[in-house]
Amino acid sequence: MKMKELLLFLSCVLSVSADGLHSDIKIAGCSDSYGEDVYTLGGEEVAYTDFNKKEEIYPQPPFVDGMNYPGAYENAVAQQQVCRTTLQNCRKGMKDFPLEHDAPSGVMIYTRDEVEFGEENTLICYVTGFYPAPVNVSWTKNKEKVTGSSINVPYINKDGTFTQIARLQFTPQLGDVYSCKVEHLALTEPATKFYEVETSARSDPGVGPSVFCGVGLTLGLVGVAAGTFFLIKGNECS
Ligand SMILES: *[C@@H]1O[C@H](CO)[C@@H](O)[C@H](O)[C@H]1NC(C)=O
């Protein structure tokens, strides 16, 4: 009996501590045309290397007390060299085994916050289940190309495929149509998802309802007056 209680207690402790687990994942990878180096915590980017800007980027929210890794950029560059050499060796050793290609299994477009007309928001294009990384994501607004979007470095899933999240700042206006176009090696045609700003969005009540109400009431009264007028006229004629 005592033993059972003890086991129960232990399993409780285990499950509680499992709730508080954080996963700290470092990815360093390369292909012929792409390389990435990223530190993540609980699926969030803590630091990644921008090989074009030649520096380490720390996209951390303001409440974090700056988790910085001195020498991270140089380290990432060195790791890329190691990765490319390893890749060449593997290719030779495995007699140029074919590269696996997985097209994205999911592409979703949605807004970060509940949509309110005229209030700045973020459109998110979530792409997952692809291999190899990366995907290219481009945006349009009413069929015109838009720039100024951003995208996360590829994040690795449990099954070895990747996820990338693209973001576009936008201000919802009724009737605007946005699209995100996803290109990947394994897709013969780009995958495109659309987002339309619809009336279901909440807009600031402002003066709208009272004007509407006032106009409605006036029209109603005019209707009653006109009806009465014609009723009387009709009676007079007959
Ligand atoms: C992504 O864009 C780059 C640069 O325009 C291009 O070289 C690359 O082929 C594109 N990748 C895919 C999968 O379309």
The ligand as a Gaussian input file, in Angstrom:
#p B3LYP/6-31G(d) Opt

LIG

0 1
 C       13.933000      31.163000     -53.759000
 O       14.421000      32.416000     -54.215000
 C       15.782000      32.402000     -54.613000
 C       16.178000      33.817000     -54.936000
 O       15.245000      34.444000     -55.763000
 C       15.948000      31.437000     -55.779000
 O       17.308000      31.381000     -56.157000
 C       15.487000      30.052000     -55.359000
 O       15.541000      29.163000     -56.448000
 C       14.065000      30.105000     -54.843000
 N       13.710000      28.794000     -54.289000
 C       12.610000      28.147000     -54.654000
 C       12.382000      26.841000     -54.004000
 O       11.825000      28.574000     -55.477000

